[in-house]
Amino acid sequence: MPRYLSLVKVDESTAPAEGASPELMRRMGELIEEMTKAGVLLDTAGLTPSAQGTRVLWEGGKDTVTDGPFTESKEVIGGYSIMQCKDKAEAIEWTKRFLKIHEDHWTVTCEVRQIAEG
């Protein structure tokens, strides 16, 4: 069965400074439990804010290291999930359910891509 990566991209300008609300975390926990019991969710995690991140760029034969926050980016990767689904349509349906648990003030985009096997 194919595996899919869902990259969670968050607009940090709309995300609350204090992070996710307790209610959002409860809903997320319930969805994670449901996906785990269904055998779909293989791994998931949130990431620290971009202010705590570092980007390493390789260009023109040299590397450049930039510490966050990354002000030139509207969206940053806020987390990920790895799902094992029968097809891409199923992976998208689970991803839509994840997005819908967020309050209206969030701007979240998920990029769903199949993981290339062997």
C-alpha angles and dihedrals in degrees: 000000000000123000124222133200118214111197110202111216116193129194097226091200090067097038115097113254089230091055130234119355120248088248092054091048090051092051091045091051091051092050092046090051091049093048092047093050089048089055092239103108114073099167140347138172142162122233132227117258118285089250086074095046135090129211122210115198125194110201135146093002096305139084129235123197119205124183120217154284093082102210094178090064122079092189128038130186106265099176146323145226132205114211134183108214137164090244145343092273090062091048089052092050092053089046092052090052089052092051093048094059090068121096118251095258092066121092107202130165125187122203110205117201133167114243111240108238124215 
